[in-house]
Amino acid sequence: MEKLHLSKPLVAHIYKNHLVLVENQGSTGLEGEESGTNSAALYKGGFEKKILWIHRESAAPFIAEDDFEMLTKILEACRLGWNDIALVNITNQPGRDEVLEELLPVCVIDSTEDKSEEWYAVTNKQNAVFLYTHPLKDIRQDKNLKIRLWNALKIIFKMN
């Protein structure tokens, strides 16, 4: 049997529900460009609705499998998909401010810092809606945190 060579865009399309890094290609998975300009920020998702979810994960390039599954369910419950958001693992980025300046999101869900006084409070700043949450791992393991996150997401996405 002859060797079969698959192009990067085809591999990304076949494995679109998995973490696949494709450099300088369209919105087929992890992005390295936006609107034809090179981007330093790497993210998973299509970022079509300009929703940015920031988290910190040192054990995986972008997200741990258990957190990925939970986040997929959260997105589906919000009537969203991976094409709508950009998931950024801030561990591998130059910095939060740089990512915000570069991507210019309209909604930021930040699961990285100890913002206990601001956790789950929906705020407007920097021309975007912000929501600070516990880390994804903590939310996955705590029903009360899931409820707090869900209530805040209902406000952001105007769901009943």
C-alpha positions in Angstrom: 0.0 0.0 0.0 1.3 3.4 -0.9 1.9 6.1 1.7 -1.0 8.4 2.2 -0.2 12.1 2.9 -2.9 14.2 4.5 -2.6 18.0 4.4 -2.7 20.0 7.6 -6.1 21.5 6.8 -7.5 18.0 6.1 -6.1 16.6 9.4 -7.5 19.5 11.3 -10.9 19.0 9.7 -10.9 15.3 10.4 -9.9 15.8 14.0 -11.8 19.1 14.6 -13.1 17.9 18.0 -9.6 17.2 19.2 -6.7 19.4 20.1 -4.9 19.8 16.8 -2.3 22.6 16.1 -2.4 23.9 12.6 -0.2 26.9 11.9 -1.3 29.6 9.5 -4.5 27.8 8.4 -8.1 28.9 8.6 -10.4 28.3 11.6 -10.1 24.6 11.9 -8.9 24.2 15.4 -6.0 26.0 17.2 -5.5 29.3 15.7 -2.3 31.2 15.0 -3.8 33.9 12.9 -6.9 36.0 12.8 -8.4 37.9 9.8 -5.3 37.2 7.8 -2.8 38.7 10.3 -0.3 36.7 12.3 -1.3 36.3 15.9 1.0 35.5 18.8 -1.9 34.2 20.8 -2.6 30.5 20.3 -6.1 29.3 21.1 -8.5 26.5 20.5 -11.7 27.4 18.7 -12.9 29.5 15.9 -13.5 32.7 18.0 -16.5 33.6 15.7 -18.5 35.3 18.5 -15.4 36.9 20.0 -15.9 35.0 23.3 -12.6 34.4 25.1 -12.2 31.8 27.8 -8.9 32.1 29.6 -7.6 29.4 31.9 -4.3 28.1 33.3 -3.2 24.5 32.7 0.4 23.5 33.2 -0.2 19.8 32.6 -1.6 20.0 29.1 -0.9 22.3 26.0 -4.4 23.7 26.1 -6.7 21.9 28.4 -7.0 18.6 30.4 -9.3 16.1 28.8 -11.8 16.1 31.8 -12.0 19.9 31.7 -12.4 19.8 27.9 -15.4 17.5 28.2 -17.0 19.7 30.9 -16.3 22.9 28.9 -17.9 21.3 25.8 -21.0 20.5 27.8 -21.1 24.0 29.2 -20.8 25.5 25.7 -23.6 23.3 24.4 -25.8 24.3 27.3 -25.2 27.9 26.3 -26.1 27.1 22.7 -22.5 27.7 21.7 -19.7 25.6 20.2 -16.0 25.6 19.8 -16.3 27.7 16.7 -17.8 30.5 18.8 -15.0 30.8 21.4 -11.3 31.0 21.8 -9.8 29.0 24.7 -6.5 30.3 25.8 -4.2 28.5 28.2 -2.5 31.6 29.7 0.4 29.4 30.9 1.8 29.4 27.3 1.0 33.0 26.4 3.0 36.2 26.7 0.4 37.6 29.2 -3.3 38.2 29.8 -3.2 41.9 28.8 -1.3 41.1 25.6 -3.9 38.4 24.7 -6.8 40.8 25.4 -5.2 43.6 23.3 -4.5 41.3 20.4 -7.9 39.4 20.2 -10.2 42.2 21.3 -13.0 39.9 22.7 -16.5 41.1 23.5 -16.8 38.6 26.3 -14.0 37.3 28.6 -14.5 34.4 31.0 -11.3 34.2 33.1 -10.7 31.1 35.2 -7.2 31.9 36.2 -6.9 34.2 39.2 -7.9 34.5 42.8 -10.6 37.2 42.3 -12.8 36.0 45.2 -14.4 39.4 45.6 -15.3 39.4 41.9 -16.0 35.7 41.3 -19.2 35.1 39.3 -20.0 38.8 39.1 -20.7 39.9 35.6 -18.9 43.2 34.9 -18.3 45.5 32.0 -14.8 46.9 31.4 -12.4 47.4 28.6 -15.3 47.3 26.1 -16.1 43.7 27.1 -18.2 41.7 29.5 -16.0 40.0 32.1 -16.7 37.0 34.3 -14.1 35.7 36.8 -14.5 32.1 37.9 -12.7 29.4 39.8 -10.3 27.2 37.8 -12.1 24.7 35.6 -10.8 21.7 37.6 -12.4 23.2 40.8 -15.7 23.9 39.0 -15.8 20.3 37.6 -15.4 18.9 41.1 -17.9 21.1 42.9 -21.6 21.2 42.2 -22.1 24.6 43.9 -19.4 26.2 41.7 -21.1 24.7 38.6 -24.4 26.3 39.7 -22.7 29.7 40.3 -21.1 29.5 36.8 -24.3 28.5 35.2 -26.2 31.4 36.8 -23.6 33.9 35.6 -23.5 32.4 32.1 -27.3 32.7 31.9 -26.9 36.5 32.6 -24.2 36.9 30.0 -25.9 35.0 27.2 -29.4 36.1 28.2 -30.8 32.7 28.8 -33.8 31.9 31.0 
